[in-house]
Amino acid sequence: MSGPVRKTINRLAKKPERLFLIDSFGAILTAFLLFVVLRNFHEYFGMPQSILTCLAGIALIFCIYSATCYLLLKDNWSPYIKVISTANLLYCVLTIVLIVIYYPVLTILGLGYFIAEIVVICGLVFIELKVAKTLEKKVNQTTR
């Protein structure tokens, strides 16, 4: 693993609440882009408005979850990080399925947006899972 990635993981493991803050901001940005931008200009992206609305709703739920974790959790971060990382991964799988289903009507711009979203979210999931693993190791070392 590269130095900057390892550094980021270690930094987030020291302050895991920041991971939820990052996730929350990312989810609200996704919800905004899907509901306000892509939905209003759906003809340039190709994805039906109803699908964009549903995806925006899912992103909003993720935002609320992450914001709640950021505000309320004080310790035992790992299981909650695993929940949001699993949810993010399932969101990516759903997006891939939707790309396959709507591929004939997606534009290059739409395809590019959804692929970029998947890449960014998968990168976040990777970091989230590494942070959760690092936190679990620290807990196991202190309980011995």
C-alpha positions as a Markdown table, in Angstrom:
| # | Residue | x | y | z |
|---|---|---|---|---|
| 1 | Met | 0.0 | 0.0 | 0.0 |
| 2 | Ser | 1.3 | 3.4 | -0.9 |
| 3 | Gly | 2.6 | 5.9 | 1.7 |
| 4 | Pro | -0.1 | 8.5 | 1.3 |
| 5 | Val | -2.9 | 5.9 | 1.5 |
| 6 | Arg | -1.4 | 4.3 | 4.6 |
| 7 | Lys | -0.9 | 7.8 | 6.2 |
| 8 | Thr | -4.6 | 8.7 | 5.4 |
| 9 | Ile | -5.8 | 5.4 | 7.0 |
| 10 | Asn | -3.7 | 5.9 | 10.1 |
| 11 | Arg | -4.9 | 9.5 | 10.4 |
| 12 | Leu | -8.5 | 8.5 | 10.1 |
| 13 | Ala | -8.0 | 5.6 | 12.5 |
| 14 | Lys | -7.0 | 8.2 | 15.1 |
| 15 | Lys | -10.1 | 10.3 | 14.5 |
| 16 | Pro | -12.6 | 7.9 | 12.9 |
| 17 | Glu | -15.5 | 10.4 | 13.3 |
| 18 | Arg | -13.9 | 12.3 | 10.4 |
| 19 | Leu | -14.6 | 9.3 | 8.2 |
| 20 | Phe | -18.3 | 9.7 | 8.9 |
| 21 | Leu | -18.1 | 13.4 | 8.2 |
| 22 | Ile | -16.4 | 12.7 | 4.8 |
| 23 | Asp | -18.9 | 10.0 | 4.0 |
| 24 | Ser | -21.8 | 12.3 | 5.0 |
| 25 | Phe | -20.5 | 15.2 | 2.8 |
| 26 | Gly | -20.0 | 12.8 | -0.1 |
| 27 | Ala | -23.5 | 11.4 | 0.3 |
| 28 | Ile | -25.1 | 14.8 | 0.4 |
| 29 | Leu | -23.1 | 15.9 | -2.7 |
| 30 | Thr | -24.2 | 12.7 | -4.5 |
| 31 | Ala | -27.8 | 13.3 | -3.5 |
| 32 | Phe | -27.6 | 17.0 | -4.7 |
| 33 | Leu | -26.0 | 16.0 | -8.0 |
| 34 | Leu | -28.5 | 13.2 | -8.7 |
| 35 | Phe | -31.6 | 15.1 | -7.6 |
| 36 | Val | -30.9 | 18.6 | -8.7 |
| 37 | Val | -28.4 | 18.4 | -11.6 |
| 38 | Leu | -28.8 | 15.0 | -13.3 |
| 39 | Arg | -32.6 | 14.9 | -12.8 |
| 40 | Asn | -33.1 | 18.4 | -14.3 |
| 41 | Phe | -30.8 | 17.6 | -17.2 |
| 42 | His | -31.6 | 13.9 | -17.5 |
| 43 | Glu | -31.7 | 14.1 | -21.3 |
| 44 | Tyr | -27.9 | 14.8 | -21.3 |
| 45 | Phe | -27.3 | 11.8 | -19.0 |
| 46 | Gly | -29.9 | 9.3 | -20.2 |
| 47 | Met | -30.9 | 7.8 | -16.8 |
| 48 | Pro | -34.6 | 8.1 | -16.2 |
| 49 | Gln | -35.7 | 10.7 | -13.6 |
| 50 | Ser | -37.4 | 8.2 | -11.4 |
| 51 | Ile | -34.2 | 6.2 | -11.1 |
| 52 | Leu | -32.2 | 9.3 | -10.3 |
| 53 | Thr | -34.7 | 10.3 | -7.6 |
| 54 | Cys | -34.4 | 6.8 | -6.0 |
| 55 | Leu | -30.6 | 7.0 | -6.1 |
| 56 | Ala | -30.7 | 10.4 | -4.5 |
| 57 | Gly | -33.0 | 9.1 | -1.8 |
| 58 | Ile | -30.6 | 6.3 | -1.0 |
| 59 | Ala | -27.7 | 8.8 | -0.9 |
| 60 | Leu | -29.7 | 11.0 | 1.5 |
| 61 | Ile | -30.3 | 8.1 | 3.8 |
| 62 | Phe | -26.5 | 7.3 | 3.8 |
| 63 | Cys | -25.9 | 11.0 | 4.6 |
| 64 | Ile | -28.2 | 10.9 | 7.6 |
| 65 | Tyr | -26.7 | 7.7 | 8.9 |
| 66 | Ser | -23.1 | 9.0 | 8.6 |
| 67 | Ala | -24.0 | 12.4 | 10.1 |
| 68 | Thr | -25.7 | 10.6 | 13.0 |
| 69 | Cys | -22.7 | 8.4 | 13.6 |
| 70 | Tyr | -20.5 | 11.5 | 13.5 |
| 71 | Leu | -22.6 | 13.4 | 16.0 |
| 72 | Leu | -23.5 | 10.6 | 18.4 |
| 73 | Leu | -20.8 | 7.9 | 18.5 |
| 74 | Lys | -18.0 | 8.2 | 21.0 |
| 75 | Asp | -16.3 | 4.9 | 20.7 |
| 76 | Asn | -16.7 | 1.4 | 19.1 |
| 77 | Trp | -16.5 | 2.9 | 15.6 |
| 78 | Ser | -15.6 | -0.2 | 13.7 |
| 79 | Pro | -19.0 | -1.9 | 13.3 |
| 80 | Tyr | -20.7 | 1.3 | 12.2 |
| 81 | Ile | -17.9 | 1.9 | 9.7 |
| 82 | Lys | -18.5 | -1.6 | 8.3 |
| 83 | Val | -22.2 | -0.9 | 8.0 |
| 84 | Ile | -21.7 | 2.3 | 5.9 |
| 85 | Ser | -18.9 | 0.7 | 3.8 |
| 86 | Thr | -21.2 | -2.3 | 3.1 |
| 87 | Ala | -24.0 | 0.0 | 2.2 |
| 88 | Asn | -21.7 | 2.0 | -0.1 |
| 89 | Leu | -20.6 | -1.1 | -1.8 |
| 90 | Leu | -24.2 | -2.3 | -2.3 |
| 91 | Tyr | -25.0 | 1.2 | -3.8 |
| 92 | Cys | -22.1 | 0.6 | -6.3 |
| 93 | Val | -23.5 | -2.8 | -7.2 |
| 94 | Leu | -27.0 | -1.3 | -7.7 |
| 95 | Thr | -25.4 | 1.5 | -9.9 |
| 96 | Ile | -23.6 | -1.1 | -12.0 |
| 97 | Val | -26.9 | -3.1 | -12.5 |
| 98 | Leu | -28.6 | 0.2 | -13.5 |
| 99 | Ile | -25.8 | 1.0 | -16.0 |
| 100 | Val | -26.3 | -2.5 | -17.5 |
| 101 | Ile | -30.1 | -2.1 | -17.7 |
| 102 | Tyr | -30.1 | 1.4 | -19.0 |
| 103 | Tyr | -26.9 | 1.2 | -21.1 |
| 104 | Pro | -28.8 | 1.6 | -24.4 |
| 105 | Val | -30.2 | 5.0 | -23.3 |
| 106 | Leu | -27.2 | 6.3 | -21.3 |
| 107 | Thr | -25.1 | 9.0 | -22.9 |
| 108 | Ile | -21.4 | 9.2 | -22.7 |
| 109 | Leu | -21.8 | 11.9 | -20.1 |
| 110 | Gly | -24.1 | 9.7 | -18.0 |
| 111 | Leu | -21.9 | 6.7 | -18.3 |
| 112 | Gly | -18.9 | 8.8 | -17.3 |
| 113 | Tyr | -20.7 | 10.2 | -14.3 |
| 114 | Phe | -21.8 | 6.8 | -12.9 |
| 115 | Ile | -18.4 | 5.2 | -13.5 |
| 116 | Ala | -16.7 | 8.1 | -11.8 |
| 117 | Glu | -19.1 | 7.8 | -8.9 |
| 118 | Ile | -18.4 | 4.1 | -8.6 |
| 119 | Val | -14.7 | 4.6 | -8.6 |
| 120 | Val | -14.8 | 7.3 | -5.9 |
| 121 | Ile | -17.2 | 5.3 | -3.7 |
| 122 | Cys | -15.1 | 2.1 | -4.1 |
| 123 | Gly | -12.0 | 4.1 | -3.1 |
| 124 | Leu | -13.9 | 5.3 | 0.0 |
| 125 | Val | -15.0 | 1.8 | 0.8 |
| 126 | Phe | -11.4 | 0.5 | 0.6 |
| 127 | Ile | -10.3 | 3.2 | 3.1 |
| 128 | Glu | -13.3 | 2.6 | 5.4 |
| 129 | Leu | -12.6 | -1.1 | 5.6 |
| 130 | Lys | -8.9 | -0.5 | 6.2 |
| 131 | Val | -9.7 | 2.0 | 9.0 |
| 132 | Ala | -12.2 | -0.5 | 10.5 |
| 133 | Lys | -9.5 | -3.2 | 10.5 |
| 134 | Thr | -7.0 | -0.9 | 12.0 |
| 135 | Leu | -9.4 | 0.1 | 14.8 |
| 136 | Glu | -10.2 | -3.6 | 15.5 |
| 137 | Lys | -6.5 | -4.3 | 15.8 |
| 138 | Lys | -6.0 | -1.5 | 18.3 |
| 139 | Val | -9.0 | -2.8 | 20.4 |
| 140 | Asn | -7.6 | -6.3 | 20.3 |
| 141 | Gln | -4.1 | -5.1 | 21.4 |
| 142 | Thr | -5.5 | -3.2 | 24.3 |
| 143 | Thr | -7.7 | -6.0 | 25.6 |
| 144 | Arg | -4.8 | -8.5 | 25.8 |
